[in-house]
Amino acid sequence: MRSDGTIVTVDVTTVTAEGRSFWVRGRDGGGRRWRMEVHLSPDLEQEHIQVPMRVPFNVPAHKGVQRGPSEVLRRSKRRWSPLPFSIIEQDIPPFPKDVELVGSDSSVNFTVYYIISGSGVTMPPEKLFSVDRDTGMVRVHYPVDREQYPKFVFTAQVFDRRSGKETDRPLDITVLVEDINDNAPTFSGPLTFSVLEQCKPGTEVGEVKSTDKDEADTPHTKIRYTLLTGGQFFTIGSHSGLITAKTSTLDRETQVVNAVTVEIRDMDGAKNGLFNTATATITLLDINDNPPTFRETTYKATVKENQADMLVLRIPVDDKDEEKTPNWNARFVITQGNENGNFRIDTDPETNEGLLYVIKPLDYEKGKTVKLMISAQNEAPLVGMAGTWLSIPVDVSVGDEDEGPEFTPPNMVIRVKENTPNGTLLSTYTALDPETKSSKGIKYYTKFDPGSWIAVGETTGELRVANTIDLESPLVTNGAYTITIKAVDESKKSGNGNITLLIEDVNDNVPMIVPGTYLTLCEGEDGQMGSVTIEAEDADLSPYARPFNFMLPEGHDGKWRLRDIQNGSAVLEQVVEMARGVYTVPVHVTDLQNKGGVQVLSLRVCQCLGGECVAKRSSVSVGIWGVLAMLLAFLLLLLLCLLFVFYCTTKGEKIYMEDCSGGMLLKSNTEAPGDEVKSAALLIVPSTGVAVDTVDGSVKGAGLVGLLDQNGAGCPAPGPPLIGQKTIILNRESSRRDFLTAQGQSSFYSTGQYGGGNFYTDTTFLKQSQASSTLSALHTWKTNGLYLGKKLVYFADESEERYANDVARAYGYEGEGSPAGSVGCCSDFGDQDNLDFLDSLGSKFKTLANICMDKEEEI
C-alpha cells in the first residue's frame, strides 16, 4: 500500500472465483483514523496477477468513508497502470535516475519489450526520458525546469519480441514535474503613487503588485509584503500589498516626494523564502493649507487728484503652495476704504503681485489721504489646519492740483410742463471753484442741448426756456430730456454738469382717427347692415388720452350709428341700406378731458371679397395689364423713332430728281473758300471742247456743275470725260470751293488731285465735234441748271460703290485731236487770265468766283 492510495502486488497472486478481501487502515494529518474494506475479484480469462501490476485506489478525503461490498476493485484485462507519476524539477545529479516501472499483463503470455515516444522523448525536450526495453523502467537523464515544462505526456508501447507485434494497446503516461522554490517573487505593477498631503490615517495610497513563477497555491507563491523604510508615515498590507497613510501629518511643503522600500518574500515571509525589494515613490499632492503672506506690514502710495486708470502700487506676496496652481494664485480684495469705487486691484499672473489701480479721479479737497485695507487670498479655499486670510493696510496720499469748476449737484433734475412759455425761469445752476469755494469769475455755456430748449445765463447760471418744450418730441426719452452745461473759470479750467428735465404732459393733442379718414365698408349679407371699426390715437399721456368718446354730431343724416364704443375704438354701422359709392361721415372724437373735434370720414360702400372691394381688386388687376400695354406701346414708338432717325441721318441728304438716276445734291454750310485754294485754281482752257467733272457725295454749298451729253440733255453714260473749257470743280477737302480747270481733250483721271484740289469723275466723254454745239449752253444759268439737275439724278441712281473707285488712275492712252491737250503739269500754263466764261454762269457762280479771287489776292 503506497501513501498515495495505490495498492501494488508484490508477488504473483492467485484470486479465486470467490475473490479476496482485506482491510485498509489510514490516518490523516490531524491524527484521525479510518478503515476501508477492499474486495478483489478475479479476471475470468487471467487468474494470475503479474508482478508488478498495479491496482489504483485513491483514499477518500472524508473520515469513515469506506467502500461497500459492491465497490470491488477489478483489474482491467491486459491494461497498463494509468496513474501519473512525478519527478522533481531541477533535481540534482547523478543521472540517470529511475522514475517508475511500467508493465503490461501481456508479459505473462508473451516475451515483450517496451518503447516510449512523445514529449520529453522524441519531442522537445528530447531524450529527457528513456525506458528499459526489458523491464519497463522509466528513467530521467537531466534536470528539467517546471516553469518551462510543468508536465510531460508520452506514449508507452509493448511488443512481442518474436513477432514484433503489439501485445497491448498503447498507453499515455503523464509525468508531473514537482515544483521547488527556485523563483523569487518579482514586482509587476507601477511603484509610483500619490496622495493628498494631510490626508487622514488609513487613506489608500496605492497597491504594490507582484508575481511568482513557481506553482500557484503553494507556499512557493505565497508572498508577504513588508515596508523596510517609510514605516513612520505609511503601512502596507502583508498579503494585499496595499499601501495606506499611517498619519495625518504628511506635509508637501516639508517633503514633496517620499521614497519607501518594499520587500516581497515567498514562503509566506519565512526566512528561507526567496525575496525581492524595490523602492516605491509616493508624491504628496498639494492642498491650499498655506495662505499668501505679505512681505511688509504696511504699504504707502501717492497719486495726484483727477488722475484715473493708472497703476498706483505693486504688492508682492509669498505662498508656500505649489506655484501656478489655484492654491498659489493670489486674489486680492479691497475690504475697506473703496466705498466710492475709486480703486481696482488685479493680480499679475507671472509674479503673483497685487496691482493697485486708481480708476476714478480722487479729489484732494475731499480727502488728502485714502486708507485702504487689502486682503490677499487664493483662488482655492483654505483647507486643513490653515487659519484665515491675511490683510494689510495701504495708505494712498492724494496730490493737490488746480481743478476746474464743479457743479453742485453734478446732476440736477428739474420738473417742467411742456409748452412752458419762452423766457420762463426754471432754476439756477452754478458751479464752485474747488480751491476757493467761490463761483466768482465763472461763466456758463450750453454744451449739449439738441433741441435748444434751454438758455443758460452766462454769468448767473440761470436756466430759462428758449424754445417750445414738447413731451412728444423724439428728443425725449421716457419723459426725460438731458442737457449738459459747461462752466469755465478765469484760468480756463472747465467742468460739466448735467440737467435732466422731467417733462410733465399737458393736453395739447386731440385724438386722431388712424390709419386715415378713408375707410371701406363691406355690404352686409342676409339682410344685415355693414359695419367698420374706427380707431383713434392721442399723442398725449394719461389722463389726457384714452378712453376716447365717439359720437355722431348733431344734425347728421341718420344713415349711420356708432356702437361698441371701447377704450380707443368704435364700430360705425349702417342704419339703412344704401347704394354702393363713397359717402362722407362726420365723427366727433374727444379724449378723457373732452378735448377733440369733428373728423370727416370718407367711407366707400362696396361688395367685398376677402375683405377688399371687388371693383378695387379688379381695377388693380386691369391696371397692371394696362401699365404693361402702355410700356409695350412706348417701346414700339421708341423703336420707330430710332428707325426714323437712322433713316434720316443716312439718306436724308440725298435729293432725287425725276426721270434720271445719275447724281445727288448735297448742301454745304460753309460759304468761305477752302484753305487749299491756290493761285492756279482757275485754269483757262481753249474753247474747243468741254468736259464737266462731277461733284463727290460730300460736297456742300451752292457750287455745282453738270455733265453735258451730246444732245445737252438726259443722263450721261459713264465713261472717261472730255475736258472742256471753263470747267468748275469743287474740292471736298478745302470746303468744296476750289476751282480747277482742265484743258485739252486728253483722258481724265477717275479720281485725282490737281493744284491741291480733288476732282471726281464718272462721266461720259463728249466728242470734240459735239463740244462746240454744247458749249453755248453754258452761257446761261438756266441751261446750267438743267444739266445740274440731270447730274443730280445721275448721282441719285449711282451706287455707293463709286467711292471705292475714288482713287487716282493713270490712262496710257489719252486720245487724239483734243484741243485741250493733256491734263498733266503743263495744263497750269494755259490762259489763266481769261475768266469771261464766269459771266454766263449766273449770280451764284459769280459770287463764288469773287470769293476765290479774293483768297488768291490774299495769298
WODAMO-V193173 format. One record per residue. RES is the residue in one letter. D_FIRST is the distance of its C-alpha to the first C-alpha in Angstrom with 2 decimals. Layout:
# WODAMO-V193173
RES,D_FIRST
RES,D_FIRST
This chain:
# WODAMO-V193173
M,0.00
R,3.80
S,6.76
D,8.37
G,6.62
T,5.90
I,4.64
V,6.33
T,8.87
V,9.95
D,13.36
V,15.92
T,15.26
T,18.08
V,17.92
T,21.26
A,23.31
E,22.44
G,18.76
R,15.85
S,14.27
F,11.74
W,10.97
V,8.39
R,10.00
G,10.35
R,13.15
D,15.12
G,17.45
G,20.27
G,18.74
R,18.52
R,15.97
W,14.89
R,13.36
M,12.67
E,13.31
V,11.85
H,14.45
L,14.44
S,17.95
P,19.42
D,21.22
L,24.81
E,25.71
Q,22.74
E,21.36
H,19.12
I,15.98
Q,16.63
V,14.33
P,12.80
M,12.86
R,10.32
V,10.14
P,10.26
F,9.31
N,10.75
V,10.71
P,14.47
A,16.67
H,18.84
K,18.61
G,18.63
V,17.85
Q,16.02
R,16.22
G,19.19
P,19.84
S,21.12
E,18.08
V,16.59
L,14.18
R,16.43
R,16.11
S,19.04
K,21.53
R,21.67
R,19.91
W,18.20
S,14.98
P,16.54
L,14.34
P,16.44
F,15.71
S,17.88
I,20.27
I,22.23
E,25.87
Q,28.52
D,26.14
I,28.07
P,28.96
P,28.59
F,27.93
P,26.56
K,22.96
D,19.96
V,18.23
E,15.82
L,15.97
V,17.23
G,18.04
S,19.85
D,20.13
S,23.78
S,23.15
V,23.20
N,26.78
F,28.07
T,28.32
V,27.16
Y,27.24
Y,25.77
I,27.72
I,27.12
S,29.81
G,30.47
S,30.15
G,29.50
V,30.26
T,33.58
M,34.33
P,34.83
P,33.40
E,33.69
K,31.83
L,29.21
F,26.45
S,26.59
V,24.57
D,24.80
R,26.65
D,25.29
T,21.63
G,20.96
M,19.89
V,20.98
R,22.83
V,24.71
H,28.22
Y,29.68
P,29.12
V,29.25
D,30.56
R,28.53
E,31.79
Q,33.05
Y,30.00
P,27.34
K,25.29
F,25.74
V,25.50
F,26.26
T,26.24
A,24.55
Q,26.52
V,26.26
F,29.52
D,30.86
R,32.44
R,35.35
S,36.36
G,34.98
K,33.84
E,30.65
T,28.33
D,26.14
R,26.81
P,26.40
L,23.39
D,23.66
I,21.19
T,21.13
V,20.76
L,21.09
V,23.04
E,21.84
D,24.98
I,26.47
N,29.62
D,32.09
N,34.72
A,37.15
P,38.43
T,41.86
F,44.78
S,45.30
G,48.28
P,51.88
L,52.65
T,56.24
F,57.03
S,60.16
V,61.19
L,64.53
E,66.03
Q,66.27
C,63.48
K,61.83
P,58.72
G,55.55
T,57.18
E,54.67
V,55.49
G,52.76
E,49.03
V,47.31
K,44.68
S,41.96
T,39.01
D,35.91
K,34.43
D,30.94
E,28.27
A,29.63
D,28.33
T,26.78
P,28.34
H,29.62
T,32.06
K,32.89
I,36.50
R,38.86
Y,42.67
T,45.09
L,48.91
L,49.92
T,53.67
G,55.79
G,54.01
Q,57.37
F,58.20
F,54.91
T,51.34
I,48.24
G,45.24
S,42.15
H,39.92
S,42.65
G,44.93
L,48.01
I,51.00
T,53.49
A,56.79
K,56.67
T,60.43
S,63.58
T,65.63
L,64.77
D,68.15
R,68.74
E,72.08
T,70.36
Q,67.45
V,66.93
V,63.60
N,60.72
A,58.00
V,54.64
T,51.65
V,48.27
E,44.91
I,41.67
R,38.41
D,34.80
M,31.86
D,33.98
G,36.61
A,34.55
K,36.36
N,33.87
G,34.28
L,36.37
F,39.77
N,43.11
T,46.54
A,49.52
T,52.91
A,53.67
T,57.38
I,58.71
T,62.33
L,64.37
L,66.47
D,70.04
I,71.46
N,75.13
D,74.97
N,78.03
P,81.52
P,84.17
T,86.35
F,89.99
R,91.15
E,94.50
T,95.55
T,98.46
Y,99.99
K,103.61
A,105.20
T,108.70
V,109.92
K,113.41
E,114.56
N,114.74
Q,111.94
A,108.92
D,105.75
M,105.33
L,102.60
V,103.47
L,100.49
R,96.99
I,94.58
P,91.46
V,88.27
D,84.91
D,81.46
K,78.16
D,76.11
E,74.95
E,77.97
K,78.99
T,76.98
P,78.27
N,77.29
W,79.73
N,82.46
A,85.38
R,87.50
F,90.82
V,92.65
I,96.25
T,95.91
Q,99.55
G,102.98
N,102.64
E,104.01
N,106.56
G,104.01
N,105.70
F,102.49
R,99.23
I,96.25
D,93.67
T,90.74
D,90.68
P,87.32
E,87.13
T,88.18
N,87.30
E,90.82
G,92.94
L,96.08
L,98.92
Y,101.57
V,104.86
I,105.24
K,108.34
P,111.47
L,112.02
D,115.43
Y,116.76
E,119.29
K,116.56
G,114.34
K,114.35
T,110.67
V,107.64
K,104.72
L,101.32
M,97.90
I,95.08
S,91.39
A,88.63
Q,85.56
N,82.62
E,81.73
A,78.47
P,78.66
L,77.74
V,74.24
G,72.22
M,74.02
A,77.24
G,80.62
T,83.50
W,85.56
L,88.18
S,91.92
I,94.86
P,98.67
V,100.74
D,104.55
V,106.45
S,110.13
V,112.54
G,115.36
D,118.83
E,120.55
D,123.79
E,122.80
G,124.58
P,125.88
E,123.47
F,124.12
T,123.51
P,121.63
P,120.01
N,119.69
M,122.59
V,122.49
I,125.83
R,126.38
V,129.19
K,130.42
E,130.78
N,134.32
T,135.40
P,138.87
N,139.11
G,140.05
T,138.30
L,136.87
L,133.19
S,132.20
T,132.42
Y,129.49
T,129.95
A,127.87
L,127.93
D,127.56
P,124.38
E,126.06
T,129.47
K,128.44
S,131.63
S,132.47
K,135.67
G,136.21
I,133.36
K,134.11
Y,132.22
Y,131.49
T,129.65
K,126.57
F,124.98
D,126.82
P,126.15
G,128.74
S,131.36
W,131.62
I,132.12
A,134.64
V,133.99
G,136.80
E,136.71
T,137.61
T,136.96
G,133.65
E,135.14
L,133.32
R,135.70
V,135.25
A,136.37
N,135.40
T,134.42
I,131.06
D,129.26
L,126.03
E,125.46
S,125.61
P,122.52
L,122.77
V,121.67
T,117.97
N,117.03
G,120.54
A,120.43
Y,122.47
T,121.65
I,124.20
T,123.73
I,126.52
K,126.88
A,128.53
V,129.93
D,131.29
E,133.91
S,131.34
K,130.15
K,126.85
S,125.78
G,123.55
N,122.67
G,122.60
N,121.48
I,123.38
T,121.89
L,124.42
L,123.11
I,125.49
E,126.44
D,127.28
V,130.75
N,131.76
D,133.18
N,131.64
V,132.26
P,129.74
M,129.76
I,128.59
V,125.72
P,124.96
G,128.67
T,131.62
Y,131.17
L,128.98
T,128.17
L,128.35
C,126.81
E,128.63
G,127.05
E,125.64
D,126.44
G,129.58
Q,127.90
M,129.61
G,128.10
S,127.06
V,125.85
T,124.17
I,125.97
E,124.33
A,125.87
E,124.74
D,126.28
A,125.63
D,126.21
L,123.58
S,123.42
P,125.71
Y,127.97
A,125.98
R,124.21
P,124.59
F,127.45
N,130.21
F,131.21
M,134.48
L,137.15
P,140.46
E,143.49
G,145.54
H,142.70
D,143.25
G,140.89
K,138.73
W,135.73
R,133.83
L,130.98
R,127.93
D,124.46
I,125.60
Q,122.50
N,121.89
G,122.98
S,123.72
A,125.77
V,126.13
L,129.46
E,130.18
Q,132.93
V,135.17
V,137.03
E,136.29
M,137.73
A,137.99
R,135.72
G,136.93
V,136.94
Y,138.07
T,138.66
V,137.33
P,138.16
V,135.45
H,135.99
V,132.86
T,132.72
D,130.05
L,129.17
Q,132.33
N,134.44
K,135.08
G,135.27
G,137.62
V,138.20
Q,136.24
V,137.31
L,134.58
S,135.06
L,133.29
R,132.75
V,132.37
C,130.70
Q,128.29
C,124.78
L,121.72
G,118.58
G,120.56
E,123.09
C,126.50
V,126.51
A,129.65
K,128.17
R,125.05
S,127.06
S,129.48
V,126.71
S,125.33
V,128.79
G,129.42
I,126.43
W,127.62
G,131.12
V,130.01
L,128.21
A,131.33
M,133.45
L,131.13
L,131.25
A,135.06
F,135.24
L,133.07
L,135.26
L,138.37
L,136.92
L,136.11
L,139.68
C,141.05
L,138.93
L,140.11
F,143.70
V,143.44
F,141.85
Y,144.58
C,147.36
T,146.06
T,145.67
K,148.76
G,151.07
E,153.18
K,154.27
I,157.65
Y,158.21
M,161.75
E,163.17
D,163.30
C,162.01
S,158.57
G,159.29
G,158.54
M,157.80
L,159.43
L,157.43
K,158.57
S,158.60
N,158.69
T,159.91
E,163.70
A,163.89
P,163.98
G,160.85
D,159.82
E,160.22
V,163.92
K,165.63
S,169.23
A,169.09
A,167.68
L,170.92
L,172.10
I,175.49
V,175.43
P,178.23
S,179.28
T,178.70
G,175.51
V,172.83
A,169.15
V,167.65
D,164.08
T,161.58
V,159.80
D,155.98
G,153.86
S,153.51
V,157.20
K,158.37
G,161.91
A,165.32
G,165.86
L,165.20
V,166.83
G,167.07
L,167.10
L,170.16
D,170.14
Q,173.13
N,174.50
G,173.81
A,171.50
G,168.17
C,164.76
P,164.68
A,162.51
P,159.95
G,160.89
P,162.16
P,165.01
L,168.57
I,169.40
G,172.49
Q,174.70
K,173.86
T,170.33
I,168.26
I,164.52
L,162.16
N,159.36
R,156.05
E,154.78
S,157.88
S,158.23
R,159.55
R,163.06
D,163.82
F,166.59
L,166.65
T,169.36
A,168.73
Q,171.63
G,172.33
Q,171.13
S,168.03
S,164.71
F,162.72
Y,159.02
S,156.92
T,155.61
G,156.75
Q,158.07
Y,161.50
G,162.67
G,159.57
G,159.93
N,157.83
F,159.41
Y,157.86
T,159.29
D,158.41
T,161.94
T,164.36
F,166.90
L,170.46
K,172.78
Q,175.47
S,178.19
Q,176.84
A,176.36
S,180.06
S,180.32
T,177.28
L,178.02
S,180.70
A,178.10
L,176.67
H,179.85
T,179.19
W,176.22
K,176.30
T,175.70
N,172.94
G,171.31
L,171.36
Y,169.60
L,167.16
G,166.21
K,165.64
K,163.52
L,161.38
V,160.84
Y,159.73
F,157.25
A,155.94
D,155.10
E,153.83
S,150.06
E,148.04
E,147.10
R,150.47
Y,148.96
A,146.70
N,149.89
D,151.02
V,150.97
A,153.71
R,154.61
A,156.91
Y,159.15
G,160.29
Y,163.48
E,165.57
G,168.38
E,172.02
G,175.32
S,174.00
P,176.60
A,173.93
G,172.32
S,168.77
V,166.65
G,165.42
C,166.12
C,169.85
S,170.08
D,170.19
F,173.62
G,175.33
D,178.00
Q,176.19
D,179.22
N,180.23
L,178.52
D,181.18
F,178.88
L,177.12
D,180.17
S,179.60
L,175.97
G,176.61
S,176.14
K,172.33
F,172.38
K,175.11
T,173.04
L,170.13
A,172.35
N,173.79
I,170.32
C,169.34
M,172.59
D,172.11
K,168.68
E,170.15
E,172.77
E,170.10
I,168.20
